[in-house]
């Protein structure tokens, strides 16, 4: 991994980590700096990882942070006593279901995103940038060097595929 790229985007990564933890309701004992550094360690382990541009790097970092938060949530949920399950609030109507807990929703969304990444990696990156990083569609269009309209169409397609993957045909 390119350490200079990581250093130059450190502020963006810190904001990304804040957003990830806010989705967790702020209950995780992970701090934003800890999450950024944990993601860096995961990225550093992948010697072959090369990033064509800023958007690809941030998308990959978002997936790494999402994985770290989900692993933490799963670990907390698996604790028999004293751990407690942190509340996670999902706001994009992609994964909300009244019959399951926010933790289960996050896990299902993560699994669906992994499946989407196998099928359409660009769409999974878009979901990471929009849903997990908090970028709006205009910002993503700028990051990717494409039109906002193209990103809007891709976002609709990604949501449809995620709903299908999660069994929520609408």
Number of C-alpha atoms within 10 A of each C-alpha: 17 13 11 9 13 19 11 10 14 16 12 15 26 17 16 24 28 19 19 24 23 16 19 21 14 17 13 17 10 16 13 19 15 13 23 25 17 16 23 19 12 15 20 15 11 10 9 9 13 11 15 8 11 14 19 18 22 22 22 19 24 26 23 20 26 22 15 18 21 17 13 17 24 16 12 17 15 12 12 8 8 7 12 12 18 19 16 22 17 20 10 11 9 17 23 19 12 8 8 10 14 20 20 17 21 22 18 17 20 18 15 21 25 16 16 20 15 11 12 14 14 16 22 25 24 24 25 21 26 18 19 23 25 16 17 13 20 15 15 20 19 13 16 16 10 12 13 17 12 11 21 15 10 18 18 12 13 22 18 16 21 27 18 13 17 17 10 14 10 6
